[in-house]
Amino acid sequence: MKIRIASSIAIAAALALGATGCSLIAPQGTLEHYAPSDGIDVTIANLDVRNMMLVADESGENFNVVFGAVNLTGAEQDLAISFTSEGAQKARAEFTIPTGNTLFGNPAGEETPVLVTIPGAKPGATVDAYFQKTGEEEVRHSIPVLDGTLPEYRDYVLPTGFSEADVKSSEKKLEAEDEAASQSTTNDDQEATEETN
């Protein structure tokens, strides 16, 4: 009887070891941190850069720097990104990251998109980038270069010749339209009040 119990325990232990043995010698992929989209994630001293990528403009010569930033430090943070091609610095982009969550690169967003020119960069390739926050060491990553082939990135493909001046001109136009609309509403209200009296 004791022999049967001992052999049952031995068989159960062998089965349990056989079923879980892979995790003893092979790394578990689910424990590895990874970016769940096409971009890459970078963390620099409490500043998180999420889903970072470069999206080519219509000419294919300039690239929109697209990423989400999470700043929980309680103060604005300065971030500089140096892009290199074949070991030499080709472009530099600087950002002031507000507190909270901010999306960069969206032409319809609050932050003006920043374009960089990197000779030799092509959609489907990667570009080396060095991230530096004031007072911190540089962090190097390879950034994917994309275009508007995938529908989710078409809004980030900027027109050829896009500039900050274009954005400001568009913003002024929208402000003027809003002002005209509010004036029209105010005049309509005044006329309605006069007719009632």
N, C-alpha and C positions, 0 to 999 in steps of 0.2 A: 504494500500500500504506500509506504513512504517512498519507494522507488518510483512509483507512478506519479506521485505528486511532484517529486524532484524533476522527473523527465518532462512533465507538463510545464513546469516553471521554466525549464531550460528551453523548451520549444517556443514558449511565449516570448521569452527574452530574445531568442534568435529572430523571430518574426518582427518584433518591435525594432530591433537593430537594423534588420534588412529594410524595413519600410522607411526608416529615418536616416539611414546611413549616408545617403547622398549629401545631406546637409552638413555632415561632419567633415567632408573633404572638398565639397564644391561651394563656392561663394553663392549666396542668395541674391539674385538679381533684383528682387523687390526691395532690398535694403539699400541699394545704390541710389543716390540722389541724381535726378536727371530732369532736364527741361521737357515737359510734356508736349511741346509744340516744335515748330521749326527753328525757333531762335534758341539762344543759350541764356543761362542764368549766371549772374555774378553777384557776389556779396563782398562789399568792402566796408569794414568797420561800421556796422549797423545801417548801411545803405544797401538796399537790395535792388538790383537791376534785373528785370524779368523779361524773357522772350526777346532778347536783343537780336536784331538783324539789320541788314542793309537792303533796301529795296531800290532797284534801278529806276531812274526817271525815264521818260519817253525816249530820250536820246540814247540811253544806255551808258552814258558817260559820267553821270553824277548819281549819287546814292543817298537816299533818304535814310537818316539814322532813326530807326523805329525801336522803341522799347517802352516798357512800363517801369516806373520807379516807385519804390515803397520807402518812405523816409519817416521813421518813427523816432527820430532824435529830438524832435521838438523845435528844431531850427532849420533854416535853409542850409543846404549843403552844395558845395561846388564840386563838379565832376568834370574831369578832362579825359578825353579818349583820343589816343594817337593811333592812327591806322597805318600799317606798313605793308609794303609790297616788295618782295624780294629783298627783305632785310633793311630797307631804307624807309624813313618816315615819309609818307606821301600826303597825309592829311591829318588835321586835328579838329576836333569838335569840343566845344565847352558848353556845359549846361549848369544852370542853377536849379537845384531840385527843391521844390517846395515841400512842406511837411505833408504827410498823408500819402495818398496814391495819385500818381500823375502819369498820363500817357503822352509820350513824345512821338512826333512824326505824323500825327493825324492832321491833315490839312483843315479838317472841320473842328479841331479841338482848340483848347485855350492856348496851348503852347505852339509857337511858330515852328514849323519843321526846319530842320537843319540838314543841308545837303553837303556832302563832301565829294571831292573828285579824287579817285584813286586809279591811276593808270594801270591797266592790265587786269583790273577786277572784272569778273564776268559772272552773270547769274549761274548758279549751280556750283560755284567755287566757294572757297572761304578766304578770309582776309585776317591776318594777325592784328589784334588790337590790344593796346595797353591802357588799362583803366587806372586812373589815379584820383584819389580824393585828397584834398588839402591835408598835409601832415601825415599821409599814409604812404606805404610802399605801393609801387605799381603792381597790378595784377594782369597777367597775360591770358588771353583767350583767343580762339579762332572763331570769327563771326561769319555766319552763312550769308551769302549774297543771293537775293531772290529777285524776281520780277513779277509782272502781273499775270503770269500763267495761271496761278491758283486764284480763284475768285475772291477769297478772303483777303488778298493783298492788293487787289486792284485799286482800292481807294487810296493806297499809299504811294501809287505810281504818280509822281508829280509831273506836270507839263514841262517841256523843254523851256529853259529860260526862267524857270520859277525863281522868285527872289522874295526876300522879306518885304521889299517895297510893294510887291504884288499883293501880299497878304494884308499889309497896312491899308493899301488902296481899297481892297475889298471890304475890310473892316469899316473904313470911313463911309463907303457906299451903303453898307448895311445900317450903320448908325444914322445916316441921313434918311434912309427909307423908314427906319423906326421913328425918327423924329417927325417926319411928314405924316406917318400913320397916326401918331399920338395927337398931332395938331388937328388932323381931320376929325378924329374922334371927339376932341375937345370942342371944335366948332359945331359938330353935329349936336352935342349935348347942350351947348348954349342956345342953338336955334330951337331945339325941342323945348327948352325951358321958356324961351320967349313966346313960342306959340301957345304954351299952356297958360301963360299969364295973359 
